[in-house]
């Protein structure tokens, strides 16, 4: 896909960070994150009311305003210890794509092409905590790629930031002021005291949360789409097999995908007999923290199945028990550093196992509410590249769920899809293109 970088800007906060907020301490979970980015891509259909120059200008101006609120993002990470809130700013790249938006959304290689719209594809994010890439198509459509350093925040933090930025851009956040000066007029109310809840280690930890070789593995990204009816069918199927009679939609879909993953490995003849998994758990609601608590507040809940359990066992109960163990350890008592480190190592080790599969849920993050003033996105995509990680997202229309799977190759994807078909008793749609959509999830 041919594209041209037409401008690169450094966008700084609209007002300086007050002296009292100049040092933002990293929490334990911040320290344990690898030096990677959380990549989100939002696609917007043709808008006749605004030109490229106006869209770019409004995006940059509102980004400057919101960086004054989310001030650690505009700072500089120092020795895995704290953020110097020096107002260094964020990178903003403008690109022109020499094709219409449909060239991507209706292309069989959609997942590969959409990654080229990611801000990380701009190639200069290493020195910044945030990079944005605005890509403009020949048809008048455009894309906004947002890449937030995982050192600063997790998926819920990235989603909250984008929603607040969009709210500011469309003019519904009048009177924005720095949090230390009073309340903002945003629907998102960020707080930056995660280190008080999860204190940092005395010295930067030498224990990475993810082994370097895992990050360097090559993968392909493919999607499975479960519409509302299929999600309901999966829910009934998994509930009938489980002692848990009220599984969430995410638990049910994760259970089916875990079974399918195990079945696919068996078909591939890997000889694997133990299948570890981990669910990334958002601790905010479990620890009584507000949704706007900015930073990393997630942990992996590890579990494992044998081959027979994957075929006929109560998978939902196994997933629920793993989460309950996290809740007991992190919420119901004082947590020792040793226990935190052990749980992080269990998550890291799970990624290294040949039969592993990790589930991350971004369902109910409100990503389809990211209206910058030109309508809601027709598509929201991600650019994660971890091997054997399945990221669950809302489907753009209805109450369906998309499973973005990072796997070794297309052959294994076909095995995964056929295993889903067999377990569910019907065809699962393998999303290899994205026809134009006229509605989005409310």
VMD Tcl script that draws the C-alpha trace (Angstrom):
set ca {
  {0.00 0.00 0.00}
  {1.63 3.21 -1.18}
  {1.62 6.12 1.23}
  {3.62 9.31 1.69}
  {4.57 11.01 4.96}
  {3.70 14.66 4.39}
  {4.43 16.18 7.81}
  {5.70 15.33 11.27}
  {4.89 17.50 14.28}
  {5.75 17.47 17.96}
  {2.58 18.39 19.84}
  {3.12 19.78 23.34}
  {0.55 20.34 26.11}
  {-1.47 23.53 25.79}
  {-0.46 24.56 29.32}
  {2.66 23.68 31.35}
  {2.53 20.97 33.98}
  {2.50 22.55 37.47}
  {5.70 22.05 39.54}
  {3.85 19.86 42.06}
  {3.05 17.35 39.30}
  {6.45 17.26 37.60}
  {7.35 13.77 38.89}
  {4.98 10.90 38.13}
  {6.09 7.71 39.88}
  {5.71 4.43 38.03}
  {3.75 1.73 39.83}
  {4.85 -1.87 40.23}
  {2.82 -2.86 37.17}
  {4.26 0.02 35.14}
  {7.77 -1.15 35.97}
  {7.01 -4.69 34.84}
  {5.82 -3.73 31.36}
  {8.14 -4.31 28.40}
  {9.17 -1.36 26.20}
  {6.34 -1.80 23.71}
  {3.36 0.21 22.49}
  {-0.40 -0.33 22.57}
  {-1.44 0.23 18.95}
  {-5.00 1.25 18.05}
  {-6.28 2.21 14.60}
  {-9.60 3.98 14.00}
  {-11.05 4.12 10.46}
  {-13.48 6.86 9.43}
  {-15.60 7.02 6.28}
  {-15.60 9.92 3.82}
  {-16.65 13.21 5.39}
  {-17.67 15.91 2.96}
  {-17.86 18.70 5.55}
  {-14.12 19.03 6.28}
  {-10.88 19.09 4.36}
  {-7.68 17.28 5.28}
  {-6.01 20.44 6.55}
  {-8.92 21.25 8.87}
  {-9.11 17.70 10.24}
  {-5.37 17.62 10.90}
  {-5.41 21.03 12.58}
  {-8.31 20.13 14.88}
  {-6.72 16.82 15.80}
  {-3.44 18.51 16.73}
  {-5.07 21.36 18.66}
  {-7.26 19.03 20.69}
  {-4.33 16.69 21.27}
  {-2.41 19.62 22.75}
  {-5.35 20.37 25.06}
  {-5.83 16.80 26.24}
  {-2.10 16.34 26.88}
  {-2.42 19.07 29.51}
  {-4.86 16.76 31.31}
  {-3.05 13.45 30.69}
  {0.24 15.18 31.44}
  {2.45 12.09 32.14}
  {1.97 11.02 28.51}
  {3.83 14.13 27.33}
  {6.76 13.42 29.66}
  {9.90 11.27 29.59}
  {10.37 7.92 31.34}
  {13.48 7.91 33.53}
  {15.23 4.62 34.35}
  {12.03 2.60 34.78}
  {11.43 4.58 37.97}
  {9.34 7.64 37.15}
  {8.17 9.99 34.44}
  {9.73 13.43 34.22}
  {6.64 15.45 33.24}
  {8.74 17.85 31.19}
  {6.06 18.53 28.54}
  {8.28 17.05 25.82}
  {5.15 16.29 23.85}
  {3.83 13.62 21.51}
  {4.63 12.80 17.91}
  {1.97 13.53 15.28}
  {2.53 12.20 11.77}
  {0.42 13.06 8.72}
  {0.35 10.65 5.79}
  {-1.37 10.51 2.43}
  {-2.48 7.06 1.27}
  {-2.56 6.66 -2.49}
  {-5.72 4.57 -2.49}
  {-9.32 4.74 -1.27}
  {-10.22 3.41 2.17}
  {-12.02 0.49 0.52}
  {-8.63 -0.72 -0.73}
  {-8.00 -1.77 2.87}
  {-11.45 -2.59 4.23}
  {-12.42 -4.81 1.30}
  {-9.00 -6.42 0.86}
  {-8.40 -10.10 1.74}
  {-5.16 -8.96 3.41}
  {-7.01 -6.45 5.62}
  {-5.17 -7.37 8.83}
  {-1.77 -6.94 7.19}
  {-2.63 -3.67 5.46}
  {-4.27 -2.01 8.45}
  {-1.04 -2.38 10.44}
  {0.54 0.09 8.02}
  {-1.81 2.73 9.43}
  {-0.49 2.21 12.95}
  {1.47 5.04 14.53}
  {4.30 2.59 15.21}
  {4.60 2.15 11.45}
  {5.78 5.76 11.27}
  {9.05 4.50 12.73}
  {9.98 7.25 15.21}
  {8.11 6.51 18.44}
  {11.03 5.28 20.56}
  {11.66 8.64 22.22}
  {7.97 9.42 22.85}
  {5.32 7.97 25.12}
  {2.66 8.67 22.50}
  {2.68 8.69 18.73}
  {-0.28 9.51 16.51}
  {-0.58 8.95 12.78}
  {-3.36 10.58 10.75}
  {-3.67 8.92 7.33}
  {-5.83 10.50 4.63}
  {-7.28 8.46 1.76}
  {-8.13 9.50 -1.79}
  {-11.85 8.95 -1.13}
  {-11.95 11.47 1.73}
  {-11.87 8.87 4.48}
  {-9.13 8.92 7.07}
  {-7.54 6.83 9.82}
  {-6.19 7.78 13.22}
  {-3.49 5.50 14.59}
  {-2.66 5.86 18.28}
  {0.30 4.15 19.96}
  {0.68 4.59 23.72}
  {3.74 3.35 25.59}
  {2.81 0.35 27.76}
  {5.10 1.83 30.42}
  {2.52 4.59 30.90}
  {-0.73 2.68 30.68}
  {-2.68 -0.43 29.73}
  {-5.58 -1.04 27.36}
  {-8.21 0.63 29.59}
  {-5.90 3.66 29.96}
  {-5.37 3.92 26.20}
  {-9.11 3.65 25.58}
  {-9.90 6.33 28.19}
  {-7.31 8.66 26.67}
  {-8.68 8.28 23.15}
  {-12.28 8.84 24.29}
  {-11.26 11.98 26.19}
  {-9.26 13.26 23.21}
  {-12.20 12.66 20.85}
  {-14.56 14.43 23.25}
  {-12.20 17.40 23.33}
  {-11.82 17.48 19.55}
  {-15.55 17.57 18.90}
  {-15.92 20.49 21.31}
  {-17.78 18.88 24.21}
  {-15.05 19.39 26.82}
  {-15.14 23.15 27.25}
  {-13.13 24.76 30.00}
  {-10.44 22.08 30.19}
  {-8.09 22.67 33.09}
  {-5.26 20.78 34.72}
  {-6.42 18.22 37.33}
  {-4.37 19.92 40.06}
  {-6.32 23.14 39.45}
  {-9.79 21.62 39.81}
  {-12.26 19.37 38.00}
  {-12.20 18.93 34.24}
  {-15.34 18.99 32.11}
  {-14.58 15.62 30.55}
  {-16.78 12.57 30.99}
  {-13.51 10.73 31.70}
  {-11.95 11.83 35.00}
  {-8.32 10.64 35.01}
  {-6.31 10.11 38.16}
  {-2.57 9.47 38.30}
  {-1.93 7.83 41.67}
  {-1.56 4.17 40.65}
  {1.80 4.02 42.45}
  {-0.02 4.64 45.75}
  {-2.12 1.51 45.22}
  {0.67 -0.66 43.78}
  {3.95 0.80 45.09}
  {7.02 0.47 42.89}
  {9.93 -1.76 43.74}
  {12.81 -0.11 45.65}
  {14.93 -0.34 42.52}
  {13.95 -0.96 38.90}
  {13.12 -4.63 38.52}
  {15.47 -6.83 36.49}
  {12.58 -9.24 35.95}
  {10.86 -8.48 32.65}
  {7.21 -9.38 32.35}
  {7.84 -10.83 28.91}
  {10.86 -12.69 27.59}
  {12.63 -10.87 24.72}
  {12.44 -13.87 22.41}
  {8.64 -13.82 22.67}
  {8.49 -10.24 21.43}
  {10.75 -11.03 18.46}
  {8.73 -13.99 17.11}
  {7.05 -13.53 13.75}
  {3.28 -13.94 13.59}
  {0.34 -13.35 11.30}
  {-2.85 -11.69 12.48}
  {-6.21 -13.12 11.49}
  {-9.74 -12.53 12.76}
  {-12.74 -14.65 13.62}
  {-16.07 -12.83 13.80}
  {-18.86 -14.04 16.06}
  {-22.12 -12.18 15.45}
  {-24.76 -11.70 18.15}
  {-26.55 -14.97 17.38}
  {-23.31 -16.94 17.36}
  {-22.20 -15.41 20.67}
  {-25.53 -16.43 22.20}
  {-25.08 -19.97 20.86}
  {-21.55 -20.13 22.30}
  {-22.84 -18.84 25.64}
  {-25.51 -21.56 25.84}
  {-23.02 -24.24 24.80}
  {-20.37 -23.33 27.36}
  {-22.92 -22.72 30.14}
  {-24.35 -26.21 29.58}
  {-20.89 -27.71 30.07}
  {-20.02 -25.70 33.16}
  {-20.92 -25.41 36.81}
  {-20.85 -21.66 36.15}
  {-24.36 -20.97 34.88}
  {-23.90 -17.26 34.31}
  {-20.66 -16.94 32.33}
  {-19.95 -13.62 30.69}
  {-19.93 -13.40 26.91}
  {-16.15 -12.96 27.03}
  {-15.70 -16.04 29.25}
  {-17.84 -18.14 26.91}
  {-16.04 -17.05 23.74}
  {-12.65 -17.45 25.44}
  {-13.59 -20.98 26.52}
  {-14.61 -21.98 22.99}
  {-11.45 -20.47 21.52}
  {-9.26 -22.22 24.09}
  {-10.87 -25.56 23.21}
  {-10.39 -24.77 19.52}
  {-6.76 -23.81 20.07}
  {-6.09 -27.14 21.79}
  {-7.89 -29.07 19.04}
  {-5.90 -27.22 16.37}
  {-2.61 -28.08 18.06}
  {-3.69 -31.72 18.17}
  {-4.51 -31.67 14.44}
  {-1.13 -30.07 13.75}
  {0.56 -33.05 15.38}
  {2.60 -31.02 17.85}
  {2.50 -33.73 20.51}
  {1.64 -31.13 23.13}
  {-0.19 -32.55 26.16}
  {-0.40 -29.53 28.47}
  {-2.01 -26.28 27.42}
  {-1.43 -23.23 29.64}
  {-3.41 -20.06 29.21}
  {-3.64 -16.67 30.83}
  {-6.38 -14.08 30.87}
  {-5.39 -10.45 31.24}
  {-7.48 -9.17 34.15}
  {-8.35 -5.52 34.76}
  {-7.94 -4.98 38.51}
  {-9.69 -1.61 38.68}
  {-13.24 -2.80 39.42}
  {-11.90 -5.55 41.67}
  {-9.74 -3.17 43.71}
  {-12.37 -0.44 43.95}
  {-10.45 1.91 41.66}
  {-12.25 4.29 39.28}
  {-12.33 3.61 35.55}
  {-10.22 6.74 35.07}
  {-7.33 5.41 37.16}
  {-4.53 5.89 34.63}
  {-1.59 3.51 34.41}
  {-1.10 -0.23 34.29}
  {-3.58 -2.10 36.46}
  {-3.70 -5.51 34.84}
  {-2.33 -8.94 35.63}
  {-2.38 -12.33 33.96}
  {-4.55 -15.04 35.55}
  {-2.84 -18.30 34.60}
  {-4.50 -21.69 34.18}
  {-3.78 -24.95 32.35}
  {-5.66 -27.84 30.75}
  {-4.71 -31.33 29.68}
  {-5.69 -32.64 26.26}
  {-8.78 -34.46 27.57}
  {-9.94 -31.49 29.62}
  {-9.74 -29.28 26.58}
  {-12.12 -31.56 24.72}
  {-14.73 -32.25 27.38}
  {-13.82 -30.37 30.56}
  {-15.45 -27.44 32.34}
  {-13.31 -24.74 30.76}
  {-15.36 -21.78 32.00}
  {-14.92 -22.91 35.62}
  {-11.17 -23.18 35.08}
  {-11.03 -19.65 33.69}
  {-13.23 -18.30 36.51}
  {-11.09 -20.02 39.16}
  {-7.93 -18.40 37.77}
  {-9.53 -14.96 38.03}
  {-10.74 -15.70 41.56}
  {-7.17 -16.52 42.54}
  {-6.06 -13.12 41.28}
  {-8.84 -11.38 43.19}
  {-7.94 -13.15 46.42}
  {-4.28 -12.28 46.03}
  {-4.57 -8.66 44.97}
  {-7.71 -7.33 46.53}
  {-8.47 -9.13 49.76}
  {-5.18 -8.56 51.52}
  {-1.78 -6.92 51.51}
  {0.24 -8.20 48.58}
  {3.91 -9.05 48.95}
  {6.34 -8.11 46.20}
  {7.35 -11.77 45.93}
  {3.79 -12.83 45.12}
  {3.40 -10.10 42.53}
  {6.63 -11.14 40.86}
  {5.68 -14.81 40.93}
  {2.34 -14.14 39.26}
  {4.00 -11.97 36.63}
  {6.49 -14.77 35.96}
  {3.68 -17.29 35.59}
  {2.13 -15.05 32.95}
  {5.48 -14.57 31.21}
  {6.24 -18.29 31.26}
  {2.81 -19.10 29.85}
  {3.70 -17.13 26.73}
  {6.78 -19.29 26.18}
  {5.01 -22.65 26.23}
  {4.37 -24.22 22.80}
  {0.73 -24.91 23.66}
  {-0.01 -21.56 25.26}
  {-2.80 -19.14 24.45}
  {-3.37 -15.77 26.10}
  {-6.70 -13.91 26.06}
  {-7.03 -10.13 26.26}
  {-10.48 -8.53 26.30}
  {-11.13 -5.00 25.06}
  {-14.88 -5.56 25.03}
  {-16.89 -2.67 26.56}
  {-13.98 -0.24 26.28}
  {-16.14 2.22 24.35}
  {-13.71 2.37 21.43}
  {-16.53 2.86 18.92}
  {-17.49 6.04 20.79}
  {-14.31 7.75 19.54}
  {-16.06 10.46 17.52}
  {-13.61 13.31 16.88}
  {-16.35 15.40 15.31}
  {-16.75 13.64 11.96}
  {-18.77 10.64 13.08}
  {-18.00 7.42 14.89}
  {-15.40 5.04 13.43}
  {-16.58 2.43 10.95}
  {-13.81 0.13 12.16}
  {-11.56 -0.09 15.22}
  {-8.50 -2.28 14.80}
  {-5.44 -3.24 16.81}
  {-1.84 -3.85 15.87}
  {-0.70 -6.21 18.62}
  {1.92 -8.73 17.50}
  {2.37 -11.09 20.46}
  {2.43 -14.75 19.37}
  {-0.52 -16.88 20.50}
  {-2.39 -13.89 21.89}
  {-6.10 -13.57 21.12}
  {-7.53 -10.08 21.59}
  {-11.31 -9.86 21.87}
  {-12.98 -6.67 20.66}
  {-16.51 -5.48 20.04}
  {-17.75 -6.02 16.52}
  {-18.62 -2.79 14.68}
  {-22.30 -3.66 14.28}
  {-24.53 -5.45 16.77}
  {-23.47 -7.24 19.94}
  {-20.93 -9.51 18.31}
  {-17.31 -10.15 19.22}
  {-14.23 -10.18 17.00}
  {-11.29 -12.38 17.94}
  {-7.99 -11.00 16.62}
  {-5.58 -13.93 16.77}
  {-1.81 -13.62 16.44}
  {-0.64 -17.03 15.28}
  {2.32 -18.64 13.57}
  {0.90 -18.97 10.05}
  {-2.23 -19.24 7.91}
  {-2.21 -23.04 8.08}
  {-2.69 -22.97 11.82}
  {-5.42 -20.36 11.43}
  {-7.35 -22.72 9.17}
  {-6.97 -25.47 11.77}
  {-8.21 -23.07 14.45}
  {-11.21 -22.05 12.38}
  {-12.17 -25.62 11.49}
  {-11.90 -26.58 15.16}
  {-14.29 -23.75 16.05}
  {-16.69 -25.01 13.38}
  {-16.63 -28.54 14.77}
  {-17.11 -27.50 18.39}
  {-19.90 -25.08 17.54}
  {-21.54 -27.27 14.93}
  {-21.65 -24.53 12.28}
  {-19.41 -22.30 10.20}
  {-17.49 -19.53 11.95}
  {-16.86 -16.55 9.72}
  {-13.20 -16.02 8.99}
  {-13.02 -12.28 8.43}
  {-10.64 -11.70 5.55}
  {-12.26 -8.46 4.41}
  {-14.47 -5.74 5.88}
  {-17.34 -4.55 3.70}
  {-18.54 -1.02 4.27}
  {-20.60 -0.78 7.44}
  {-23.47 1.63 8.00}
  {-23.86 1.29 11.77}
  {-21.67 0.85 14.81}
  {-22.05 -0.63 18.26}
  {-23.90 1.70 20.60}
}
mol new
graphics top color blue
foreach p $ca { graphics top sphere $p radius 0.5 }
foreach p [lrange $ca 0 end-1] q [lrange $ca 1 end] { graphics top cylinder $p $q radius 0.2 }
display resetview
